[in-house]
Amino acid sequence: MSVETKEADIIVRVAEVMIEELKLEDVTPTSFEPDIDLVDEIGIDSMDLATVALVLQDHYGIRFDEDDYPTLTTVRKIAAYIAARLES
């Protein structure tokens, strides 16, 4: 499996993981609004985020710092976080 490195591609991959892992319905990776607040508007909790982070860590070969979880409130922010880790 190839690893996406462009932020737009990462956004789609993060949305795919969210939809698959959290069993979200009526949304596709391309229709998933990247700026929607995952906690307030979708109801994702810390365990959901940890699950998504583990899948993304494996896919991208990066590490999510648990202290950063509270800042990862949108798909776009998660994608930017991943992109920054890939560049360093």
Backbone as a ProteinNet text record, in pm:
[ID]
protein_1_A
[PRIMARY]
MSVETKEADIIVRVAEVMIEELKLEDVTPTSFEPDIDLVDEIGIDSMDLATVALVLQDHYGIRFDEDDYPTLTTVRKIAAYIAARLES
[TERTIARY]
84.1	0	88.4	61.1	142.4	98	190.8	162.8	145.3	34.2	4.9	93.4	143.4	227.6	172	84.2	24.6	-93	-105.7	-206.9	-348.5	-380.8	-515.3	-540.2	-438.4	-451.8	-460.7	-387.9	-391.9	-530.5	-591.2	-726.3	-822.6	-814.8	-903.5	-875.7	-748.8	-714.4	-764.4	-748.8	-798.3	-950.2	-1019.1	-1164.6	-1201.8	-1128.2	-1153.8	-1142.5	-1037.5	-1016	-1127.2	-1164	-1272.7	-1401.7	-1435.9	-1560.5	-1557.6	-1446.2	-1435	-1431.5	-1344.2	-1325	-1442.4	-1508.3	-1616.4	-1754.3	-1755	-1879.3	-1975.2	-1919.4	-2001.2	-2080.1	-2203.1	-2289.7	-2322.6	-2369.7	-2414.5	-2304	-2180.1	-2068.7	-1963.2	-1896.4	-1787.9	-1659.3	-1543	-1418.4	-1411.5	-1468.7	-1461.5	-1569	-1676.2	-1780.6	-1764.2	-1669.9	-1645	-1588.5	-1656.6	-1612.9	-1488.3	-1372.1	-1247.2	-1236.3	-1324.4	-1316.7	-1426.3	-1505.7	-1610.8	-1545.6	-1598.3	-1543.5	-1583.7	-1484.7	-1509.6	-1572.8	-1539.6	-1593.1	-1733	-1744.8	-1871.7	-1979.8	-1940.5	-2041.6	-2063.8	-1963	-1979	-1988.7	-1932.9	-1942	-1830.1	-1717.4	-1602.5	-1543.7	-1514.6	-1453.3	-1305.9	-1239.2	-1094.8	-1061	-1146.5	-1120.9	-1132.8	-1231	-1244.9	-1120.6	-1074.8	-956.6	-833.7	-820.3	-706.7	-709.5	-827	-840.6	-797.7	-847.6	-811.8	-661.8	-606.8	-463.7	-379	-418.1	-341.9	-339.7	-453.6	-460.1	-372	-379.6	-300.5	-151.4	-116.3	25	81.9	5.9	50.9	63.6	-33.6	-34.4	81.8	106.7	207.5	343	351.4	478.8	524.5	428.7	459.1	402.2	431.1	378.5	295.1	176.3	92.2	123.9	157.8	180.6	43.9	17	-113.7	-143.9	-41.4	-62.9	-119.1	-103	-152.3	-297.6	-352.2	-488.7	-590.8	-585.9	-687.1	-683.6	-572	-563.4	-610.8	-628.8	-665.3	-817.5	-879.8	-1025.5	-1095.8	-1019.6	-1080.2	-994.2	-1052	-976.5	-859.2	-882.1	-775.2	-659.5	-688.7	-582.9	-506.1	-577.7	-510.7	-419.7	-468.7	-389	-264.5	-279.4	-164.5	-62.9	-110.8	-25.1	56.4	-11.9	56.2	158.1	118.8	210.4	335.5	318.8	435	526.2	469.9	550.6	624.5	559.4	623.2	739.9	732	837.7	957.9	937.8	1049.7	1132.1
-117.9	0	124	216.9	338.1	434.7	517.7	615.1	751.8	816.1	948.3	1049.9	1147.9	1249.1	1389.7	1408.9	1540.3	1555.5	1674.8	1694.9	1663.3	1697.4	1668	1517.2	1439.9	1294.5	1238.7	1300.9	1257.1	1282.7	1395.1	1425.6	1315	1270.9	1164.9	1035.2	1003.4	880.7	887.8	1001.4	1017.4	998.6	1058.2	1042.3	895.6	824	680.8	603.9	630.6	561	595.3	721.9	763.4	689	688.5	624.5	475.2	410.3	266	228.2	292.3	255.2	294.6	404.1	453.9	420.1	344.2	297.7	413	519.8	635.3	604.1	649.7	624.7	755.2	742.3	856.9	957.8	912.1	1000.2	918.3	983.7	918.9	995.8	936.5	1008.9	1143.7	1152.6	1279.3	1378.9	1330.7	1423	1458.2	1393.9	1420.6	1561.4	1647.9	1787.3	1790	1829.6	1821.8	1919.8	2019.6	2118	2101.6	1996.1	1972.5	1930.7	1981.3	1947.9	1805.2	1719.9	1577.3	1548.4	1626.9	1604.6	1665	1793.2	1863.4	1827.2	1804.2	1783.4	1637	1552.8	1411.2	1324.9	1374.9	1301.8	1201.8	1223	1133.2	1156.8	1048.3	1061.9	1022.5	1027.4	1001.3	858.5	763	624.2	610.3	678.3	677.4	736.9	849.2	914.5	826.1	758.4	668	554.1	501.7	394.5	443.9	559.9	618.2	646.6	701.3	732.4	606.9	497.3	372.2	323.6	329.1	286.9	377.7	508.7	603.1	590.5	563.4	541.1	424.2	315.5	197.9	228.2	299.4	329.1	419.9	523.1	622.6	599.7	508.1	483.7	600.6	669.9	783.8	755.8	844.5	831.8	954.3	931.6	1038.5	1051	1170	1195.1	1212.9	1133.7	1141	1281.4	1356.9	1494.2	1584	1542.4	1621.9	1589.5	1481.1	1441.6	1554.7	1633.6	1739.7	1844.2	1857.1	1955.2	1898	1768.6	1701.8	1692.3	1806.1	1814.6	1810.8	1816.2	1807.2	1715.2	1667.6	1584.4	1664.7	1792.9	1876.3	1889.5	1907.7	1918.8	1787.6	1676.3	1546.1	1528.4	1565.4	1553.6	1642.2	1764.2	1854.7	1797.6	1737.7	1675	1561.9	1478.9	1368.5	1422.6	1521	1579.3	1633.6	1700.8	1756.3	1643.9	1535.5	1421.7	1354.3	1348.7	1286.8	1369.3	1501.5	1589.8	1591	1559.9	1569.4	1442.6
0	0	0	-88.4	-93.6	15.9	56.5	161.4	97.6	129.6	76.8	148.1	74.1	135.5	117	18.3	-1.4	93.8	153.4	256.6	207.6	83.4	31.2	28.5	-9.5	-11.5	130	221.8	361.1	419.6	384.1	431.7	390.8	265.9	218.3	294.7	318.1	391.5	535.4	601.3	738.3	740	642.9	634.3	614.7	528.6	507.8	638.1	713	840.1	938.6	946.7	1037.2	1003.2	876.8	833	863.6	832.7	852.1	1000.1	1075.9	1216.2	1305	1272.8	1357.6	1301.8	1192.7	1131.7	1101.2	1044	1007.8	881.3	878.5	763.2	692.5	570.6	491	462.3	459.4	426.2	352.7	257.5	184.2	214.7	185.4	210.3	139	20.7	-52.7	-9.3	54.4	100.7	248.9	316.1	458	471.7	545	561.5	650	595.3	671.2	787.5	793	900.8	1006.2	994.8	1094.1	1226.3	1336	1467.9	1503.5	1515.9	1536.9	1672.4	1772.1	1906.3	1919.5	1889.3	1910.4	1808.9	1684.2	1580.8	1543.7	1564.7	1530.7	1657.2	1766.5	1892.6	1915.9	1851.4	1870.4	2008.3	2079.7	2211.9	2205.6	2318.7	2322	2280.1	2311.1	2269.1	2117.6	2058.5	1912.4	1847.6	1900.7	1844.5	1859.2	1972.5	1992.8	1890.8	1863.3	1763.4	1625.6	1587.3	1457.7	1452.6	1560	1564.3	1546.6	1608.4	1595.1	1450.8	1384.5	1243.8	1158	1180.5	1101.6	1132.7	1257.5	1293.7	1213.9	1209.1	1134.2	985.8	931.9	788.4	748.6	828.5	793.1	858.1	953.1	1019.2	1104.5	1164.4	1250.7	1389.2	1482.3	1617.5	1651.9	1704.8	1757.6	1905.6	1950.2	2091.9	2158.1	2260.8	2327.1	2379.2	2413.6	2461	2351.2	2224.5	2112	2076.4	2128.8	2094.3	2108.6	2218.4	2231.9	2120	2050	1941.2	1807.5	1799.8	1674.5	1664.3	1640	1646.5	1511.6	1402.5	1268.8	1181.9	1074.8	980.6	923.4	894.2	838.9	937.6	1065.8	1166.9	1181.9	1174.7	1181.5	1060.7	941.9	819.9	826.5	876.9	890.2	989.4	1095.1	1196.4	1132.5	1053.8	985.2	885.9	806.3	706.3	773.1	886.4	959.1	1007.8	1054.2	1102.2	986	870.9	753.8	704.2	721	672.5	765	893	988.1	993.2
[MASK]
++++++++++++++++++++++++++++++++++++++++++++++++++++++++++++++++++++++++++++++++++++++++

